[in-house]
């Protein structure tokens, strides 16, 4: 598994989002930016991302993920920070 493959899995499920995926092997840091997260609690946001990766997590291809999620407005504020 590589970062490009992880990003492709995420794009298939969260098409209107932007991704930053870092890592290799079975450990990844993932940042997802999209309005799909608007109005969701942090745990609900992470559940959306985990759902896109559930098969690869269950198979053991991905062992550990660190997920950060932002709406586009939050990302813009974060970037200006």
N, C-alpha and C positions, 0 to 999 in steps of 0.2 A: 504494500500500500504506500502511496506517496501523496503529497499535498495536492497535486493536480487531480488525482482520483477522488480524494475527499471533497474537493471543491465541486467536481462534477456531480457527485452524489447529492450535495446540498443544493446545487442549481436545479436539479431535477425536481426537487420537492419545494423549494423556496425560490421560484423563478424570478420574482421581482425584487430580489435582494442583491446586495453587493457583499463580497466575501474577502476576507484576508485569512488565509490558512497557512500556518507555519508548523513545521514538525516533520517527522519521518518515522518510518516503522509503524509503531502502534500508539504513539503519543503525539497529540496535536493541540495547538492553540488556535482557536477559531473565533473570529470576529464577524458578526453578521449585522448588516445595516439594511433596514427596510421598514416600510410603513406597515407591514404585516404585524409588527409588534405593538402597534398603537393600541393603548388601552389594556394590554395584557400585563399581569403581574410577572415579576422576574422568573418565578418557577414555571409559569405557563410559556414564557419565551424560550426557556431552556428545553422544555418538553417538545416544542416545535422543532428545534434543532436536533434533539436526540431522536425524534421520530424519523427524520431523514437518514439517520445513521444506524438505526436499530438493527438491521440485518448484519452490518459489519461489526457492530459491537457484540452482538450475540455470537457471531462466529469467532470472535477473538482477534480479527484483523485490526480492530481498533481497541486499545485497552484503556487509554486515558485521554480525556478531552477537557480542555479549559475553554469555556464558552463565555463570550461577551456579546451582548445583543444591544442594539440601539435602533431607535426610530431615526429617520433621516434628520429630523430637527435636533435630536439629542446628539447625533454624530457631528452635526455642524457646530453645536455648542462645544462639544468635546474638542474638536479640531481647533477652535478659536481660543480655547482655554487659556 
